[in-house]
Amino acid sequence: MSRQVFEIIGISDNPQQELQSDALEAIAQGKVFSGGKRHYELMRERLPQGAKWIEITVPLADVFRQYKGHKEIVVFASGDPLFYGFAATVQRELPDAVIKVFPTFNSLQMLAHRMLLPYQDMHAVSLTGRAWKDFQDALINREKLIGVLTDHTRTPRAIASMMQEYGYDNYTITVGECMGNPEREKVTTMTVAQTMFYEACSPNCMILQMNEPRGRLMGIPEERFELLDGRVNMITKMPVRLATLAALELGRRRSFWDIGFCTGSVSIEARLQFPHLVVTAFEKRPEGENLMLTNSRRFGAPGINGVIADFTELDLTVYPAPDAVFIGGHGGHMADMLEQINNVLLPGGVIVFNSVSDESAEMFRQGIEHIGKHITGCTRIAVDEHNPILIMKAE
């Protein structure tokens, strides 16, 4: 069967927009067209008589099923189809397809133009049908200039509320509405607090400009955390915490599990120092939920997935498989816990346990031997008058 041909034409919200001559020729010769509902409203007057239209809606699998049997398809997309656009989706779903792209300015480019803002250093993220993580990573990384594509759920109001919740109010926000539409386009610059109450028309996008960097410690003193019943012994001390993260080698990991997170100190430190990580934290005690929320807000560490449950009773396959695991508490179930971890641990993964006694250290050694791994490092640390901690690493 011959390869399918996709001609993907980028358009703006301007009903009177001018298109390239070769794009106009593709439309004139086309028989099957596709795009979102908004794209159809903008382009229906230009479609040839008898044209077939396939609307792009979720689930996309249904859209691609409709594409089957059509050799050539003209697709309308917003802005640059290769900038978080549909061209990348076609590349992923139909790697053998022939693709030709006719781009125009995307909404973030147009907003930067209206602001007379040089944008070569802009860090762009999309929240259009996507999770928060990339945007939250950009905040933690203290990006000075962030461009954000929004959707109907992650609106400027919702985004500003999340930023305020975690203390990222150190940005000025410019919202661009209906970019490219001469009748509806609007550009508004506000504080984070003002954006929380701003009702923007769709479609819209945002550019965030940092006013001043938010501080970030390399090692958070334990007295700054909200503690479990005020018990200082229930938190991993800062020097031990940093040595533990070093043993986990999180700079080259992708998914980190913190088992028995208590105050959340290890998860929060990991999230702040290694924003690329997907962090999943488990705690049996119900008090842990509020502690994690309070402390992650206090230190600006959004995006930690906290799970309140007995770890040994969970279906672990529903969580992102880890390549780094820290055991902060085992409740006497070390052997069972290690077997469960071993079932989901990615190849080359590492397990680290901080032992406070010879008995727990021996339990870890035996459990590790049982699952066919080896202790590859032990570091003994004593902080002030507290009991020594043995940081044990297994691979």
VEXKOLBA-115319 format. One record per atom (N, C-alpha, C): y, z, x; residue in one letter. Coordinates in steps of 0.001 Angstrom, whole numbers, plus 500000, padded with zeros to 6 digits. Each point is the difference from the previous one (the first is absolute). Layout:
% VEXKOLBA-115319
YZXA ...
This chain:
% VEXKOLBA-115319
498801500000500856M 501199500000499144M 501244500000500888M 501003499173499630S 501232499944500785S 500763501312499879S 500809500275500984R 500761501249500029R 501115499977498969R 500213501152499354Q 501109500118499054Q 501327499965500745Q 501010499457499340V 501331499900500581V 500964500847499162V 500700500909500654F 501005500835499333F 501366499683500598F 500923499597499145E 501393499831500406E 500777501153499370E 500459500921500845I 500587501249499509I 501505499963500242I 500740500028498899I 501448499808500034I 500698501328499762I 500798500424500950G 500763501224499861G 501260499755499175G 500271500873499024I 501198499868499166I 500702501346499914I 501259499963499606S 500769501220499781S 500159500215498502S 500871500929499609D 500256500253498583D 501122499129499447D 500438499021500760N 501087499135499562N 499446498859499140N 500359499959498692P 499483498921499132P 500443498617500452P 501082499930500757Q 500533498708500440Q 499722499741501482Q 499001500660500531Q 499762499903501438Q 499669498577500433Q 500363499714501228E 499697498705500591E 498722500115500818E 499144499019499844L 498734499973500728L 499995498870501010L 499178500154501038Q 499847498957500997Q 499449498738499339Q 500327498855500566S 499553498738499418S 498481499901499954S 499326500489501048D 498534499926499989D 499399500974498990D 500688501104499718A 499537500910498955A 500162499347498629A 501122499312499789L 500220499285498742L 498951498907499805L 499636499336501087E 498971498965499918E 498645500595499635E 499687501193500573A 498736500671499676A 499945500359498513A 501145500430499446I 500052500343498583I 499821498743499146I 500682498921500381A 499939498764499223A 498591499424499957A 499255500158501083Q 498658499434500071Q 498916500975499561Q 500369501258499768G 499014501011499667G 499492499900498573G 498788500505499796K 499388500064498670K 499642501429499623K 499645500818501010V 499619501399499757V 500979500890500744V 500609500928499254F 501017500880500569F 499614501453499748F 500554500887500823S 499657501412499864S 501168500865500466S 500033501219499512G 501040500948500382G 500028501152499013G 500896500934500239G 500155501113499079G 500781499590498760G 500092500925499048K 500710499718498759K 501463499657500266K 500623500744500914R 501401499762500331R 500183498627500654R 499050499622500836H 500069498687500651H 499919498878498959H 499169500200498991Y 499877498984498954Y 501317499837499238Y 500627501125499676E 501263499933499269E 501063499256500811E 499973500165501318L 500983499347500856L 499724498510500199L 498722499613499971M 499647498639500413M 499443499115498882M 499814500531498800R 499315499216498967R 500735498700499659R 501334500010500097E 500753498787499677E 499791498898501030E 499500500372501177R 499818499015501070R 498569499479500081R 499105500570499211L 498601499587500085L 499797498652499308L 499115499172500551P 499709498709499372P 499361500190498618P 500123499011499156Q 499402500065498676Q 498479500097500122Q 499424500885499206G 498547500179500014G 499483500863501126G 500889500644500723A 499572500836501129A 499178501195499519A 498990500353500762K 499189501191499725K 500576501168500784K 500130501163499348W 500553501197500650W 498951501106500040W 499770500540501195I 499099501150500175I 500858501189500410I 500090500992499120E 500858501158500291E 499323500934500994E 500763500463500969I 499477500946500995I 500180501403499455I 498892500634499659T 499979501379499527T 498834500703500668T 499997501318499923V 498844500744500503V 498970500134498879V 498705500003500324P 499443499878501351P 500063498565500518P 500291499882501291L 500159498676500603L 498698499207500017L 498864500699499917A 498717499291499986A 499945499027498827A 500595500370498861D 500015499103498843D 500857498771500279D 501102500194500719V 500883498886500344V 499264498997500890V 499307500506500998F 499314499097500924F 498802499323499334F 499430500642498984R 498949499316499240R 500585498803499247R 501228500162499497Q 500649498887499300Q 500382498871500963Q 500222500357501263Y 500357498976500985Y 498824499072500315Y 498782500492499800K 498832499192500338K 499988498717499171K 499631498928500627G 499942498725499299G 501273499198500082G 501065500604500530H 501268499285500183H 500200499744501495H 500132498734500355K 500112499668501414K 501366500358500560K 501058499752499209E 501359500257500476E 500732500902499013E 500635501042500523I 500714500965499166I 501361500264500621I 501041499923499173V 501355500341500439V 500292501418499501V 500334500879500929V 500234501408499660V 501460500347500264V 500603500714499063F 501354500517500197F 499907501479500362F 500724500387501045A 499984501383500470A 501437500419500293A 500206501296500155S 501346500515500253S 500340499926501484S 501170499419500311G 500497500010501370G 499119499243500960G 499625500660501057D 499122499426501021D 498559500356499640D 499152499032499641P 498622500296499580P 499149500655501081P 500478499986501259L 499262500654501085L 500551501393500313L 500975500474499220F 500569501327500193F 499532500873498832F 498888500721500215Y 499360500765498934Y 499793499121498764Y 499696498735500232G 499970499048498900G 498625499432499734G 499990499044499059F 498734499486499481F 499279499116501003F 500717499436500953A 499322499163500997A 498970500802500790A 500355501242500321A 499057500856500724A 498774500312499144A 500207500137498680T 498880500256499093T 499051498804499972T 500561498785499954V 499159498796500015V 499240499903501318V 500671500309501103Q 499320499974501297Q 498804500947500021Q 500201501175499394R 498919500994499991R 498847499588499079R 500335499521498810E 498972499687499008E 499333498647500239E 500766499044500514L 499477498643500211L 500335499548501418L 499303500541500989P 500348499708501404P 499884498528500383P 499263499203499227D 499850498581500323D 501032499127499309D 500849500587499166A 500969499208499250A 501083499440500925A 500531498839499609V 501149499410500689V 501255500548499323V 500896500587500779I 501184500648499434I 501252499385500610I 500941499653499141K 501321499571500450K 501028500899499328K 500942500521500770V 500957500985499503V 501409499416500037V 500739500220498910F 501415499617499916F 500798501291499774F 500449500659501058P 500619501323499841P 501476499930499635P 500491501072499421T 501429500224499865T 500259501430500447T 501251500452499952F 500298501362500417F 499289500986499077F 499420501058500589N 499446501061499158N 501112500956499589N 499705500879499068S 501030500869499411S 500625500940501028S 499209500482500963L 500559500898501017L 500962499245500921L 499672498756500310Q 500919499199500802Q 501315499790499249Q 499906499667498721M 501216499780499216M 500833501274499894M 499332501152499843L 500734501259499930L 500711500279501321L 499320499767501118A 500631500183501307A 501197499069500160A 499883498777499497H 501122499055500072H 501210500533499217H 499724500525498791R 501110500520499192R 500662501193500687R 499226500764500754M 500519501178500699M 500633499636501344M 499900498719500403L 500410499575501346L 499328500871501059L 498701500188499810L 499226500917500829L 499048499223500907L 500187500046501317P 498986499428500900P 498666500722499774P 498963499249499727Y 498752500646499577Y 498817499699500920Y 500262499584501219Q 498893499671500901Q 499144501213500349Q 500557501203499871D 499237501209500312D 499482500695498742D 500110499354498856M 499587500650498752M 498477500118499928M 499551501186499622H 498576500249499775H 499729499791498510H 499267498957499667A 499779499662498593A 498661500539499513A 500002500558498793V 498771500465499361V 500015499540498548V 498821499840499446S 499876499626498597S 499328501118499226S 500624500390498891L 499398500933499056L 499634499274498704L 499965498678500051T 499659499206498826T 498485500000499826T 499527500826499081G 498565500114499775G 499257500641501152G 500718500692500869R 499377500613501172R 500233501506499999R 499205500696500816A 500108501451500121A 501256500374500791A 500302501304499995W 501194500514500666W 499914499968501522W 498807499917500559K 499804500370501401K 500908499269500990K 500111498680499908D 500799499273500996D 501454500461499983D 500530500248498804F 501382500474499901F 500133501401500568F 499060500880499659Q 500042501363500528Q 499843500009501514Q 499167499109500518D 499856499887501458D 501333499635500647D 500740499096499356A 501290499582500546A 500985501167500041A 499983500847498968L 500869501180499991L 499615500961501125L 498706500280500121I 499543500929501039I 500326499461501387I 499900498680500162N 500303499370501287N 501495499915500280N 500809500468499041R 501456500017500138R 500561498597500260R 499517499032499220E 500549498652500084E 501456500036499553E 500876499351500754K 501432500061499709K 500418499072498861K 499272498899499845L 500344499016498977L 498706499579499308L 499890500284498699I 498763499740499263I 500305499132498790I 499313498878499884G 500089499157498815G 498800500252499109G 500240500159498700V 498929500393499084V 499938499045498818V 498822499412499780L 499735499238498788L 499408500952498972L 500566500037498803T 499624500973498973T 499139499344498921T 499588500806499022D 499373499449498795D 500412500850498804D 499320499841498879H 500413500707498780H 499628501478500029H 499129500391500885T 499620501412500121T 500741500665501148T 499961499372501147R 500722500532501165R 501400499398500015R 500803500524499104T 501380499555499802T 500919500694500996T 501266499556500120P 500934500741500852P 500090501484499641P 499946500330498714R 500044501408499593R 498788500764500520R 498813499417499814A 498775500667500441A 499962500146501516A 500458498964500701I 500005500034501463I 500963501070500503I 501195500048499427A 500976501006500410A 499520501406499691A 499315500184498881S 499475501325499642S 498965500464501009S 499110499092500422M 499014500351501017M 500681500351501313M 501019499238500381M 500726500272501245M 500671501376499942M 500637500302498872Q 500667501300499859Q 498996501136500039Q 498838499795499385E 498971501035499949E 499544500408501398E 499927499041500918Y 499512500286501347Y 501119500088501030Y 501240500083499519G 501110500271500900G 500562498796500726G 499678498795499547Y 500530498805500652Y 501251499513499257Y 501006500857499978D 501262499650499354D 501032499546501024D 499526499649501183N 500883499592501093N 500179498485500069N 499890499348498862Y 500183498551499922Y 501065499662498953Y 500689498884500213T 500797499361498966T 499165498858499423T 499963499895498682I 499163499007499329I 500871498938499343I 499678498747500248T 500641498892499307T 498944499303499146T 500260499933498702V 499080499375499048V 500528498619499647V 499131499000500130G 500342498640499596G 499221499626498754G 500699499632498933E 499363499660498729E 500129498511499724E 498883499380499569C 499992498583499596C 500649499114501058C 499567500178501245M 500618499269501100M 499818498488499821M 501086499266500169G 499976498557499869G 500402499501498635G 500091500896499018N 500423499612498655N 501507500236499881N 500795498947499914P 501459500174500042P 500553500811498836P 499281500053498879E 500488500729498830E 499571501452499989E 498883500329500638R 499441501357499899R 499979500756501323R 500233499302501106E 499906500664501303E 500990501159500109E 499521501106500569K 500839501185500163K 499558500747501248K 500955500443500800V 499717500743501236V 500737501329499927V 499255501113500160T 500576501340499872T 499539500869501161T 500943500652500652T 499686500897501122T 500219501446499565T 498996500861500278M 500006501380499506M 499335500933501000M 500150501297499740T 499218501000500709T 498608500066499377T 499099500707500673V 498665500210499433V 500107500736498676V 500817501052499945A 500149500791498776A 500535499153498851A 500940499113500273Q 500547499141498949Q 498956498987499516Q 499187499497500920T 498989499008499642T 498946500588499071T 499774501318500088M 499019500658499136M 500346499843498523M 501259499727499684F 500431499891498603F 500489498597499658F 499717499040500881Y 500503498635499794Y 498925499153499322Y 500343499379498905E 499076499137499270E 500263498558500411E 499147499447500822A 500196498648500529A 499280498971499143A 500618498849499856C 499358498886499311C 498930499393500912C 498982499436499379S 498933499340500757S 500209498495499975S 499565499312501087P 499420500536501228P 501081500544500927P 499596500942500848N 500959500569500941N 499332500310501328N 500830500249500989C 499526500381501324C 501005500972500590C 499671500593501145M 500846501023500594M 500067499830501510M 501147500345500566I 500117500138501452I 500501501408500290I 499279500712500858L 500337501373500380L 500578499998501410L 501147500640500162Q 500633500130501307Q 500088501477500362Q 499403500359501137M 499996501406500417M 501394500437500430M 500414501158499510N 501280500581500401N 499864500800501290N 498965500804500060E 499693500783501208E 498511500287499989E 499369500060501172P 498545500210500036P 499624501402499566P 498891500087499315R 499438501296499631R 499173500511501171R 500168501258500357G 499261500570501117G 498511500069499731G 499216499898501061R 498550500119499867R 499471500720501226R 499358501133499785L 499504500812501098L 498663499481500520L 499776500123501269M 498682499775500588M 499326501371500091M 499427500407498871G 499431501343499915G 500896500876499150G 499563500296498767I 500800500801499069I 499605501466500148I 500959500887500283P 499672501425500108P 499380500517498709P 498963500816500114E 499266500447498818E 500838500846499054E 501034500692500533E 500819500843499129E 500849499169499033E 500093498694500218R 500785499159499102R 499186499499498808R 498697500203500045F 499145499600498884F 499964501081498918F 499791499554498755E 499627500923498925E 498545500373500244E 499707501295500062L 498670500461500383L 499197500472498792L 498686500032500148L 499109500520498969L 500123501514499949L 500601500501498931D 500221501444499830D 500752500603501187D 500805499186500702G 500763500494501135G 499165500353501211G 498737499562500034R 499061500379501079R 500117499017501157R 500584500459501102V 500245499129501144V 498704499558500662V 498915500745499804N 498719499628500597N 499332498841499264N 500550499600498849M 499392498936499208M 500625498628500281M 500646499855501140I 500569498716500378I 499620499687501435I 499726498724500266T 499706499566501368T 501282500062500818T 499968500815501054K 501211500207500808K 500439498697500663K 501300499895500218M 500571498743500457M 499352499464501276M 499817500786501057P 499360499455501204P 498562499543499733P 499273500754499180V 498629499623499649V 500010498723499164V 500963499916499085R 500122498831499131R 500212498735500827R 500913500056500969L 500283498827500817L 498815499626500881L 499322501005500538A 498812499721500818A 498886499395499139A 499905500437498750T 499004499461499075T 500291498531499698T 501263499682499744L 500367498605499729L 499734499120501214L 500230500546501185A 499722499245501224A 498504499712500126A 499173500989499659A 498555499804500070A 499526498944499006A 500671499894498869L 499628499025498977L 500411498576500375L 500897499860500981E 500481498680500444E 500498499172498811E 500892500588499223L 500421499375498747L 500821498730500200L 500535499799501181G 500757498779500252G 499184498743499827G 498672500099500146R 499153498816499858R 499072500084498791R 500282500964499106R 499192500133498787R 500739499395498813R 499271499809498899R 500605499437498789R 499945500975498828R 498924500757499882S 499814500883498848S 499590501385500480S 500790501005499627F 499799501368500484F 499695500929498838F 498934500807500136W 499649501025499014W 500252501386500600W 500677500834499224D 500268501393500363D 499270500866498984D 498919500640500421I 499143500753499080I 500324501489500108I 500427500580498880G 500432501394499975G 501442500097500467G 500929499292499314F 501364499850500539F 500866501239499845F 499710500891499064C 500733501259499801C 501500499757499815C 500818500181501023T 501444499781499879T 500379498536500142T 499086499182500492G 500279498588500223G 500606499687501352G 500035500972500904S 500728499812501262S 499435498860500845S 498670499884500085V 499399498954500826V 500248498623499377V 499808499897498683S 500247498724499314S 501448499568500145S 500921500938499816I 501423499679500069I 500394499575501406I 499531500730500996E 500294499632501388E 499442498619500316E 498771499720499523A 499382498700500238A 500792498890499322A 500426500240498772R 500752498984499249R 501331499679500673R 500676501027500521L 501302499798500620L 499894499342501374L 498989500363500764Q 499876499450501348Q 499307498646500020Q 499173499719498969F 499237498751499957F 500108499401498593F 501179499465499650P 500228499552498620P 499060498898499526P 499402499267500937H 499108498919499583H 498727500518499343H 499665501272500222L 498749500556499500L 499972500105498477L 498818499782499438V 499723500402498625V 499424501416500087V 500698500985499427V 499612501403500139V 499450500517498678V 498759500487500037T 499362500616498834T 499660501442500375T 500496500951499188A 499848501414500323A 499240500710498882A 499015500816500382F 499140500691499040F 500196501504500118F 500036500675498849E 500118501457499987E 499338500536498732E 499194501047500178K 499287500587498865K 500885500920499182K 500899500733500655R 500834500981499307R 501095499312499192R 500146500335498717P 501024499358499150P 501418500197500534P 500240501114500710E 501338500248500539E 500438498910500980E 499021499311500564G 500309498961500976G 500834498869499430G 499846499713498714E 500746498893499397E 501505500218500112E 500462501196499621N 501432500284500067N 500476500141501444N 499152500564500861L 500382500134501407L 500215498636500650L 499080499068499730M 500137498658500574M 501255499324499469M 500243500124498704L 501171499363499407L 501286500587500570L 500066501319500071T 501197500668500517T 500265499622501447T 498967500068500830N 500190499746501431N 500215498524500315N 499330499115499290S 500207498572500268S 501412499578499583S 500530500595498931R 501391499728499626R 500958500579501041R 499697501193500453R 500893500686500945R 500158499201501286R 498922499383500457F 500035499316501296F 500049498476499877F 500158499496498773G 500151498560499829G 498742499225500311G 498872500437499441A 498724499349500273A 499345499535498700A 500582498978499344P 499375499483498777P 498742499208500326P 499156499814498978G 498870499093500148G 498687500638500397G 499939501335500090I 498723500671500296I 499225500149498690I 498773499528499987N 499162500123498809N 499268501332500040N 500509500977499240G 499381501322499970G 498942500078498919G 498814500491500356V 498876500109499072V 499605501471499899V 500123500576498803I 499629501403499781I 498625500034499354I 498999500334500792A 498616500023499524A 499115500548501113A 498772500337499638D 498994500396500986D 499510498730500703D 500286499887501265F 499675498787500755F 498532499627499870F 499116500991500016T 498562499723499992T 499518499447498664T 500829500065498970E 499601499519498672E 500653498667499638E 500762499424500923L 500741498776499711L 499188498739500289L 500314498940499253D 499527498662500338D 500994499438501022D 499651500038501249L 500942499637501058L 500227498505500116L 499172499203499336T 500138498555500118T 501245499470499287T 500644500822499166V 501186499532499272V 501269500140500835V 499896500628501175Y 501172500193500861Y 499932499035501191Y 501155499648500582P 499990499088501161P 499122500557501117P 499018499241500415A 499058500471501020A 500754500377501273A 499677501167500589P 500761500468501162P 499449499503501325P 500888499885500982D 499548499850501381D 500452501197500836D 500601501005499338A 500357501266500649A 499925501105498953A 499309501084500333V 499821501114499067V 500276501310500720V 500822500838499378F 500237501348500501F 499431500992498995F 499161500906500477I 499429501039499150I 500770501293500249I 500835500359499049G 500774501229500119G 499332501181499334G 499022499730499158G 499248501063499328G 498705499437499467G 498932500804500067H 498693499491499571H 499314500900498986H 500497501222499804G 499445500876498968G 498522500284500153G 499479499945501220G 498585500273500222G 499093498819499723G 500580498827499746H 499196498817499674H 500156498920501069H 500050500408501251M 500267499050501082M 498982498870500049M 498708500331499940A 498962498976500137A 500103498967498887A 500126500468498753D 500110499069498870D 501261499152500113D 501087500639500411M 501266499299500110M 499921498884501043M 499394500291501136L 499887499002501056L 499117498826499573L 498954500284499240E 499152498912499497E 500790499099499059E 500801500613499118Q 500825499207499094Q 501013499150500760Q 500629500607500998I 500979499260500803I 499326498837500718I 498830500251500547N 499287498980500758N 499653498789499140N 499814500229498698N 499650498899499092N 501160499031499774N 501225500475500216V 501166499143499723V 500841499703501239V 499743500701501109L 500800499821501213L 499836498579500541L 501124499357500298L 499957498637500517L 499462499972501431L 499435498872500427P 499498499889501380P 501086500336501008P 499634500796501006G 500960500409501018G 500879501163499570G 499708500572498825G 500814501094499487G 499797501298500770G 500943500931499813V 499988501261500722V 500112501159499012V 499348501120500321I 500079501220499209I 500480501119500909I 501010500733499541V 500534501124500775V 499940501258499158V 499571501079500615F 499896501302499328F 500617501061500890F 500808500869499385N 500593501124500728N 499227501265499693N 499290500496500983S 499147501169499805S 500717501281500411S 499851501034499184V 500601501300500300V 498960501011500462V 498714499599500027S 498944500932500399S 498861499240500660S 499204500726500765D 498820499393500618D 499018499523498932D 499927500740498906E 499072499649498919E 500370498650499378E 501284499810499686S 500411498732499384S 499880498840500994S 500241500270501279A 499851498963501015A 498552499536500084A 499066500939499922E 498587499648500048E 499571499238498750E 500558500384498848M 499709499269498764M 500441498538500128M 501169499785500604F 500504498638500173F 499119499224500970F 499620500650501108R 499148499327500989R 498682499558499360R 499374500894499269Q 498718499673499380Q 500154498900498956Q 501058500088499194G 500232498988498978G 500264498635500605G 500767499964501076I 500297498742500675I 498733499395500596I 499173500842500615E 498741499506500568E 499101499444498905E 500005500651498829H 499149499581498888H 500372498605499494H 501286499645500025I 500413498680499507I 500040498954501121I 499500500375501176G 499843499027501077G 501258499696500784G 500949500938499985K 501213499813500791K 500029501022501136K 501074499942500800H 500061500839501190H 501375500641500124H 500018501223500507I 501261500659500343I 500538499331501260I 501201499442499919T 500562499291501152T 501219500713500587T 500403501099499395G 501142500724500536G 500156501373499366G 500383500973500800C 500288501351499522C 501244500518500729C 500973500453499244T 501219500553500581T 500247501372499407T 500172500992500848R 500217501372499538R 501488500333500113R 500586500452498876I 501430500313499960I 500203501383499377I 500855500794500616A 500410501284499433A 501514499982499845A 500484500342498802V 501424500009499706V 500444501425499717V 500924500495500815D 500534501369499839D 498849500996499898D 500051500872498974E 498983501044499885E 498825499563499128E 500010498737499534H 498941499527499113H 498719499723500788H 498883500025499271N 498704499747500625N 499943498584500568N 499271499818501100P 499861498660500576P 499329499029499025P 500398498737500093I 499445498939499162I 499303499002500919I 498793499588499606L 499270498985500746L 500081498680499213L 500703499019500556I 500132498684499360I 498835499135500460I 499098499715499064M 498760499287500322M 500054498580499429M 499684499046500860K 500074498587499622K 498626499363500092K 499617499287498941A 498686499358499958A 500160498529499682A 499200499184500674E 500038498544499787E 498584499462499970E 
